[in-house]
């Protein structure tokens, strides 16, 4: 490990670009996981694993635009045994379960003996991948090192903040270390943008309305709007409200349901007009078996009064993913246009681009995709926009095909 760390520290992406042309892309090993581990142990090199699925757009984007780069290939081949594994085939499902892989792509790192030392969630560009590799090769930054220190009793506040940040970026459970951190912090320390991110991580974006952490956010909403943004806090609260309604719909005891309804409306008074319609829809989805006609009817009634851009956007995206009927796609386009009218952001403009693409309206899809990418960059969300960049490439190909057909 030390040797590999020194090799890494002596290399930079800039030097690699001007260096060896030995490999044009990452050389991924073939064979079983046991065979890969055996090779790693023999060569005393850590293992990099691209955990992907065939339907994952960001996975395909990384394979085409990042793993294929000469600089990336040269560096990875010098420092890792690289391996790709489909999480839905062969050894994949068992591997995913053993290593807590729940999002794609997940980029995993193992030592020469096959023990996991680090991981990253989601696609990233070449610089982002290099940064992740840097952390994986640095004992001071590895997930495994933080876990070991925590298990050995490290509990000082600075350590807990760093540990939670690593856990959050790796998609790991935050609850126990977060509780230790929370007990040590003052209100001023709690009410920061950094703490808000950790709070969102431990509560799964405030999906548990009854959680003391969620209640703390609700009680101090204005303070968090000052250190983050009103839009960001609003999105988190929208998620909290949506899950609160979902939880309420499952409550069978009338007295308990009435009390929870009161709590939700006190926390979200602006939702009063849509409350009953949303609850009616949620209950319809929980009937056994659900009446699909009733579900669609109650959902349509709810969306007419929905005040959340995120909810409208989510509904439109769901249609994009599951429907091919042009009438339904046009209806979803109306929802996302309402969402954009409430607050134009990367997420809903991106949804509009994908819908228009599916409707074969490539010119308007290109405008929306370009706008979505611009918004992502302005919001510091370059990694999020990887799938949109891939979409834009697909749109340009379709427009090129259209022009060629017209000429011929």
Secondary structure as UniProt FT lines:
FT   HELIX           2..9
FT   HELIX           13..17
FT   STRAND          28..29
FT   HELIX           33..43
FT   STRAND          46..52
FT   TURN            54..55
FT   HELIX           57..65
FT   TURN            66..68
FT   HELIX           70..79
FT   STRAND          80..86
FT   TURN            87..88
FT   TURN            90..91
FT   HELIX           92..98
FT   TURN            99..100
FT   STRAND          106..110
FT   TURN            112..113
FT   STRAND          116..121
FT   HELIX           126..137
FT   TURN            139..141
FT   HELIX           143..151
FT   TURN            152..153
FT   HELIX           157..170
FT   HELIX           175..184
FT   HELIX           187..190
FT   HELIX           193..202
FT   TURN            203..207
FT   TURN            209..210
FT   HELIX           212..219
FT   HELIX           221..227
FT   HELIX           230..249
FT   HELIX           254..267
FT   HELIX           269..271
FT   HELIX           272..285
FT   HELIX           292..305
FT   HELIX           309..322
FT   HELIX           326..342
FT   HELIX           346..358
FT   TURN            359..360
FT   HELIX           362..378
FT   TURN            379..380
FT   HELIX           383..385
FT   HELIX           386..407
//
